[in-house]
Amino acid sequence: MLRGFLKTGAWLGVITVIFGAFGAHTLKQWVDADTLNVYETGIHYQMFHALALLFAGILYESFPGKWMRIAGRFFAVGILFFCGSLYAITIMKAIHHTSGLIWVGPITPIGGVFFIAGWFCMVVALNRKS
């Protein structure tokens, strides 16, 4: 097992629930429904990939090697870029009623590419079992 992935995945799960509660109980008072939907997309993808990080940590015991390590790292980077950019856009709209940081939007698809690459690396790791 990769204990670091397990710890990171678990902490990201904790943060996801906190962020979800914030969105459901507080943020919805400050932003419109479309902006809240952007935030909720970040929440969903963060939870999916926190779980994927946990799975990578667990699967490493049966499928050790660089591909599973890379998969987990890509999931973590994807969360940072994809979800983080969606949270930043939402918070900027809540505070300034504008996205404000126009350079943040292009970061979101980069995070998506990391998610795709993480899943691809996991497939490679699962296929490399001798």
C-alpha positions, 0 to 999 in steps of 0.5 A: 500500500502507498500510505501517502496516497491513502492519507491524502485521499482520506484528507481530500475526502474530509475536505470534500465534505466540508466544502460540500456543506459550505456550498449547500448551506452558505455559498448558495446564498451568495451566488446564482444557480449556474455558479453553484453548479460549477462549484458542485462539479468541483465537489463531485470530481474531488470526491471521485478522485479522492476515492481514486487516490485511495484505490491507487494506494490500496491497489499498489500492494497487488500492482506495484510500480511506477505506473500506479504511483504516477496514476495517484500523483496525477489524480492529486494534481488533477484535483488541485488544477480542475477542482481548485480552479472551479472553486477559485472561479466560484469564490471570485464570483461570490466576492466580486460578482465576476470571475475576476481571474480570467486566467483561471478558466484555462487551468480547468481543462489541464486538470481534466487532462491530469484526471484522464492521464491518471486513469490511463496510468492506472489501466497500464499499471493493472495490465502490467501485472506479471 
